[in-house]
Amino acid sequence: MRVIVIGAGFSGIAAGIRFLQRVPNVELVIYDQNAGVGGTWYTNRYPGLACDIPSHCYQYTFFPNTQWSAAYAPGSEILAYLENVVSTYQLEPYIKLQHEMLGAKWDEEHGKWVVRIRAPPGIDPPNSAARIFEDTADMLFTGVGGLSRWQWPEIDGLHEFGGTLIHSARWEARATWQEDVKDWGNKKVGVIGVGSTALQLVPALQPHVATLYNYVRGRNWLAVPFASGKLAELLNKNSGTGNYIFTDEEKKSFKDPEYYKRFRRSLESELNSVHQGTLRDSDMQKGAREAFRANMLKRLAKKPWIADRLIPDFGVACRRLTPGPGYLEALCEDNVEFVPAHIKRVTPTGIETADGKHQDLDVLMCATGYDASYTYPFSITGRNGVSLADKWSPHPQTYLSVCVDGFPNWFFSLGPNSGVGSGSLLAVIEYQVQYAVSVALKMQRERLKSVEVKREAVEDYDEYIENYFPTTVYSEKCRSWYKMGKEEGRVVGLWPGSCLHALLALKHPRWEDFTYERLDGQRNRMHWLGNGMTHNEERMVGDRAWYLSDDAVDVPPGTSLIRCFICGKMLVSDRKIRRVVPLVCKV
């Protein structure tokens, strides 16, 4: 079986590891358009880039990093973590960097995906010219993030600006961003936005510029740092409202495997305990509004008028929720101006707002503007020549956010309705990857040509989505990438439920929701049973007692086998009972 993976971020790396680990005789290749692994953590390098959930909850379940520097680790550490994972699992030979997917088309006759790839000159092979080639696979797995396709905001005159114009997603760092801004001490810098990126940019840039102007169109909640209470409890100290830096002593204690396992699990359990806060009119939602309002007012005490323009009327988590360590404090600094007026246009020298005021600027940074519509920059064509772009218009429909009818043998992670409002996104990614691996194993085991979800299963999931989100704050009126950048409409960015809900839904595939084609046109669905022997028996190779291996034997918990002292029979004994005398059977 040949598998093509698109993307070498968290999803693609996890896919590479699990397909190689669990699918026998698999041929694997991972294509990524960037010059390095890491996905969004490779492409994004803007000032202040950091994780916005606790770092110890933003890592693979199977590859813990005990040495994160801070509660919200900087992007450079996350990229280094991913590079370490790739090196540890020796994925380099399977990854083709600077190889961009241009399109994929389903080959009905052969039951394969034909993928068009563009490679730059001198990459594969060395000294080669730029070329476009085709690769084929039995299964296509895409791990393309929902916020990986940036775009400029639609503002009149934006590209007429005569100063330095930068999109946060395309910050070209030389070595470090601090070195890039070392000469900005006399510059006037504008930052457009109040989303997760702007909340990191503003406090990072504030000490390095003469004056910073934050242009804010909407409103947003800023959370109390996630799991800060639990973190303070575990560390036995007040972690504060900022980005807590772990001490050397604390990092040393994390090296104890048992202690760290308890520490990490406690934090994740805390993150998985707040989903009810996303439900409309719930007590937890009401409590969050009160707590976050009080926290924001306290942090804005020096400039209380900002709170009147920033604290929203919509529910907590309607927009992507982030604690934004240092953001509100930066707004209160003397060299920061909070500008809530609507931008009328950008001029060659600065920004003119709707109230007629004009501000000269040297640098203009756009911390907003992503294509969250799941309109990919490549084409995917399924059965009967149907394009994915047409299939997903006016909004995408999927089955459990991992596949879609009419596109057999294609599975994905971080597709429509994959994100989570609380909990661990990385756990969801791992389960989406395992779902695809399970399908690959079924195809291999039962000699299947294609696996395709039924249309009625997609429609049923879609109906569930349509009925779920009106019960949540996500459907309230607020502009969010959850709703493709709109104030109202279909929620396409989030799983319809909690993180734990997603994991259980994905854990066991419902094979009855799929249709199957068998290889070689076989009529009998049991053709895969073969000649009555396994490969190891027929060829007299390998392990022929594999069912006794440690990973195959499932000993019920709380019991152990003990031999009777008198007759020698093997008996089941409760491990919790400590016996002083040898165990005997009733004879």
N, C-alpha and C positions, 0 to 999 in steps of 0.2 A: 504494500500500500504506500502511495506517495501522498504526502501532505504538504501544502504550501501555506505558510503563515505570513500574513502581512502585518508589519509593525514589530518593532523591537523595544517597546516600552514594557510596562508591568505586565500587560496581557500577553504580548508575544513571547516574552521571556518565560513566563509561567507555562505557556503552551509548548515551547521548545523543551522545557524540562519534563513535563508530564507525558507528552507524546513519546519521547525517547524512553522514558522510564516504563511506560505501561503498555505500549503497543509493539508487539513483536515484529521484527523485520520491517520496520517503518523507514521510508526514505523521507527525510525532512529537509526543508529549506525555509529560511526566514528572510524575507525581503524588507528592507527599510530604506526610505528615501534620504534619511539623514546620514551624516558622516560619522555618527557615533550612536551607541545604544542609549536608551533612556526615555525615548518618546518625548513627552511634554517637558520632562526634566532635563532633556538635552537642548531643546529649542528655546526654552524660557531661561533667561539669565538676568532679568531686570533687577534693579536695586530692591533689596528687601525680600526677594523670593524665598518663600519658606512654606513648610507644611502648615495647613491651617486646622488640622486635628492633631492630638498628641502623637508625637513621632513614634512612640512605642506601640501605637495602634495603626501605624501606617507602614506595614512591612508584611512580607509573606508569613503565613502561619508556620512554615517549615524552615525559615531562615531568619532567626531573631538576631537583631543587632542590639547589643546591650550598651553600646557606647555612644548613643546619640548625645550631642553636646547640650541640647536644650529641649524643653517641652515641645517647642515647635522648631524642628531642625531646619537649617537653611537648605536651599535647593541644591547647593554643591554637595552636601552630605548625602542627600537622597540619590543624586546621580552616582556618587561614589559607591553607594550601597548597591545599586543595580549593576554597576560595572563589576563589583565583587561577586555578585551572584552569577553573572555570565562567566566569569573566570573560574569560579569554584566548580560549576557544573559543566565546564569545558564546552560551551555553546559556540565559541568563536568559529569553528569550521562550518557551522550550519547557517551562520548569519552573513547575508550579502548586504553590505552597507552601500549607500548612494545608489540604490536600485529602486526606482520609483515604479509603482504599479500604475499603469495607464488604463487598464480595463480587464475584465474577465468575462468570458462567455461560456455558457453551458453547451457541451458537445453531446447532443442527445444520443447519437449513434453509439458512441463509445462510453458514455456515462462518465465523462471527465470534465473538469474545468480547464479551459485554455486561458492562461493569464499572460497579458502583454506587459513586458517589463522594459523600462528604459534605463540603460547604464551609461554613465558618463565616460569620456575618453580616459584610457590608462588605468581602468579599474579591474575589469574582468574580461580577458586576461590583461596583464600589464602591457603597456605600450599599445593597447588597442584603441581604435577609434570609437567615438560615441556610437551606440547602436541600440536598436529596439529588437527584442527577441521574444519568443513565446515559450512558456513552460506549461506543462500539464500536470494535473493532480487528480487523485481520486476524491480528495477532500480539500476544500478551501476554508481556512480559518482567518478571519480578520479581527485584529485588535486595534482598531483606529478610534481614538478617543473622541468624545463628542465636542470637546473644546480645543481641538487641534487645528482647526481651520480658521485662522484669524482674518479679519477684514477691517478696513478703515471705517469709522463711523460716518454716517451721511450728514456732513456739515458743509454748508456752502463755503466755498473758498478755502477748504482745508489744504489743498495742495498748492495754493498760492502763497502759503506762509513762507517768508524769506529767511526765517531762522532755522534752527534745528528741529525737524519733525521726526518723532520716534513713536512707533507702536510698541507697547510693552512686550509683545510676543516676538519682536524682532530686535531686541537689544543686542547689539554686536559688541560683546565684552572683549576687551583685549587680553587682560589677565584676570582682573577682578573689577567689579563695577565701581568700587571705591577709587580705583586708579582712573577709571573713565571720567569721574566727576571731580577730580582733584582741582580742576581749574574753574569750577562753577561757583566759586565763592562770591563773585560779583554779578551773577546772572539771575534774571527773573525767569522762573520756571512755572509753566502751567501744567496741571495734571487734570485730565478730564475723566471723571468717573467716581463712583462710590461703591464699586463692587469689591470682590475679594482682592483683586490685583491692586487697585487704588489704595485700599486699606493697608497694604504692605509698602507701596511706593512712597506714600506721603511721609510716614515717619522715618523711612530710610533716607530720603533726600533732604528732609528739613534741615539737618545740621550742616549740610554741604552747600547750601545756596543762599543768595542774598534775600530773595523773597520767593515764596511758593504760593501759587494761587490754585486752589482746588475747586474746579468747576463741577457742581453737583446738580444734576437735573432732578433726580428723584430722592427718595428717602430710604433709610435702611436701619434695621436693628443691628446692634453690635452685642454679641453674646458675652456673658461672663465666660472666661476661659473654660473650654470644655473639660469636664472631669477635674476641675481645679480643686474642688473640695476633697475628692478621693485622693488626688495626688498629694495634697497637704497631709491628709490622714496617713497615707502610706509612708511618706518621708518624715512624718512627725514634725512638720514645720509649715509655716504659712508660705505658699508658693506665689502669693500676690496676684495681681491682675495683668502683669506683663508676661514676657516670655521667660519663664524660669530657666536658669542655667544650672545644670547638674554639677555638683561638686565632684572632685576627684574621689572622695570617699564614697559618695553615692554610686558613681560609676564602677568603683571597685566592688561594691556590694552586689551590683547587678551581674557580676561575673559568676556568682553562685547560681547554678542552673535552677535549683529548686526555689530559691528566693525569687529569682527573676520570673520564673513561670507564674508564681503567685502574684507578683507585682503586675505583670502584663495582663494576666487574666482579670484581675480586679479592675484595671482601667477599662478594658474592653467591656466588661460586664456593666460598668457605669455608663459607657457610651450607648449600650444596648438597652438602657433603662428609661430612655426619654422619648420613645416614639409616640406615646400617647399625647405628648405636647404638640404634635402636628395635627391633631384632630380638632376640628372647630368646637369652640365653646367648652372644651374639656377643662377640668380643674388645673391640669398641668399647664395648658396653654395660658390660662388666666394668670397662674402663678409666674410663668415665664415673662409675660408682659410687665407685670409689676416689678419683678426683680431686675429685668433688663432696663426698664425705664429709670429706676432708681440708680442703677449702676452708671448709666449714661449721663444722667444729671449730675451725679457726683464727680465724674471724670471731666465734665464740661463746666465745672463751677466757675472757672476763670472767664469763660465766654458763654454764659447761659443762653444767650439768644440763639446760638447755633442749635441747641436742642429743639427749639421751636420749629426749625427748618429741617431737622434731620430725623427726629423720632417719628415713625410712621403711624398711620391709623390701621393699616392692615396687620394681620397676625404675625407673630414671631415665626420665622422660617418660610414665609411666603416667598421671599427671595432667599438665595443661598446664604446661609447663616455662617458667620465667622466671628471670632472674638476680636480680630484686628488689634493685637497687642501694640500699644503705643500710638494708635491713630488719633484717638480723641485727645490725648495729651499733646500730640503734635499740632493739632488744630488750635490749641490754646497758646502756642508759642507766638512771640511777637512778630516773627518773620513769616507767618502763615496767614493767608486770607482765605476764608471760606466764602465761596461765591455761589449762592443758590439760584441766581438768575439764569434764565434760558439763554443759550448761545444763539445769537442771530446769525453770525457769520465769522469766519476767520479771515483776517486781513493780512497783507504782506508783513505787517509789523506786530500783529497780536490778535486779540479776540474782542469782538464787539458783542455785547449782551443785549437782550431784548429791551432793557431799560435805557438803552442809548449810550451806555458807558463803554469806553474803550480802554483796554489795558495792553500796554506794550509788553512783549515777551521776547526772550532770547531763545528759549527752548519750549517746545510744546509736546507733551507726552499724552498719547491716547491709551488709557487704561480701560478701554471698553471696545466692543466691536468684534464679536465672534459669530460665526455662522453656526447656529445651534439647531438647524433645520434637518440635519442628517442628509443634506445634499452633498454627496461625496465628490471630491475632485477627480474621481475616476468613474468609469461606467461599469455596471454589472448587468449582464443580460442573461435572463433565465430561460425557462422553457418557452417555446413558441415565439422567441424573439422579444419577449416582454422586458423592458428596461426597469431597473430598480427605481429610477427617478419617477417614472410614470406610476409604478406600483405604489410608491410611497407619497403620492400626491392626493389630497392636500396635506396629509400627515402620515407618518409611518405607522404601519400595523405589523406586529410580529407575534410569534408564539413564545411566551415566557421570556421575551427579550433576548432570545438566542438564535432564532431562525425565522424563515418566512416561506409561505407556500409558493410554489412555482420556481423555487431556487434550490433544488435538491443538493445535498452534500455540502451546503454552505452554512457554516455556523460562525457566530461572532460573540465577542464580549464588548462591553461598553457601547453597545448599540442603543437604539431607542428604549426608553423606560428601563435603563440599567442602573442609574445612579441611586444613591440613598440619601435621605435627608438627615439620617443619624446612623451611627454604627460604622462598621468597617467596610469600605469599598473594596479593599484588597481581598477580603474573604469572598465577596460576591464574584470578583474576577476569577478567583481560584475555582469556584464552583461552576462558573460558566465554562471555564476551560475543561474541567472534568466532565461536564455534560457532553462536550464535543468529543472527548476521548472515549467516553462510553459508546457514543454512536460509531466511532471508528472501530472499536472492538467488536461491536455487533456486526458491522459490515464485514469485517475480516472473518469472524467466527461463522457467520451464516452465508458467506459468499454472496453478498448483496451488491448489486450494481448501483443502486441509488436508495437514499432514505429522504423522504419528503414529508413535511408536516401537512396534515389535512387542512383544507380551507376552513372547514367548520370549526376546527380547533383554534385557528387564528381568530375567527369571528367571536368565538366564546370568550377568549382572553381579552379581546378588544371590548366586548360588552362589560366584562368585569372592570376594566380600566375606567370606562365611561361612568360606571356607577360608584366606583371607589373614590375618585378624587373630589367630587363635590362634598364629601364628608370631611375634607381636610382644608387646612389653611392655604395649601398650594393653589387652590382654585379661586382664591380671593383676588381682587384687582390690584396687581402689582406687576411691574415690568421685570421679567425674569427669563433667563435662558432655559429654565424648566419648561417655559411655554414658547419656545423658539423666539425669544426676545420680545414677546408681546405682553401687553398688560392683561389680556384675557384670552381664553381659548384653551385648546387641548394641551394637557401636560404630557410632554414627550420625553422629558429628561429623567424622570424618577420611576423607580419600581413602585407598583401600587401596593405598598405595604412596608413593613419594617425590614431591616437587614436580616434578622433571624428568620422572618417569614420567607424572604427570598432564598435563603440557604436551604430551608426545608423543602421548598417548592422545587428546587433544582436538584436535590440530592438523589431522587429516584425518578428517572425518565418514565413517562407514561407511553410505553411503546404502542399502545392502542391508538394514540393520536397521530400516527404516521402511516404512510403507505410505502410499499417496498417493491423494488424490481430486483429480480435475481440475475446473477451473472449467467452467461451462456444460454439465456432464454429457457432455463429449466422451468418445467411446469410444477414439479413436486417441491413443495416448500421444505421438505425434509432431505433434499438432495445433499445438503451440507453435512449430513451424518456420515457420508463417505462409505468406507468399506468395513466399518465396525471396529477399526483399530485407530489408536492414536498414532501420531507421527513417531513418537519415541518407541512404541512397541514394534511398529512396522520396520523401522530402521535400526532398532536395538541401540538407540543412543539416548543420552540425557537421563533425567531423573524419572524413574518409573515407580516411585513411591512418594511423589510430590505432596500428596495429601497429608503426609506426616511431617512436613516441614513446619518450622515455627510459625511462619506467616499464614499457614493453611489450617493449623489446628486451633480451634476456638474453644478454649476451656471456659466453662461457665464461671462467672465471678463468684467469689465467696466460698468456693469448694476446692478440694484437692483430693487426689487419689492416695489412699494409704493402704498398705498391705496388712491383713489380719494377722495378729501375732500367733494365733493357733493354727488356722487352716490354710493360710497363705492367700486367701481370696483378696482381690482388690476392692476396696470399699470407698464410698464417697463420704468425706467428712467435712463438717463446717470448719473453715479455717479460723473462725473467730473463737472457737471453743479450745481452750488450752487444756489438754489432757495430761494428767500426771502419770497414768498407767498406760501401757500399750493398748491400742484399739483392738477389740475383738468383735466378731460377728455373733449373732444370736444363734447358737447351736445347742 
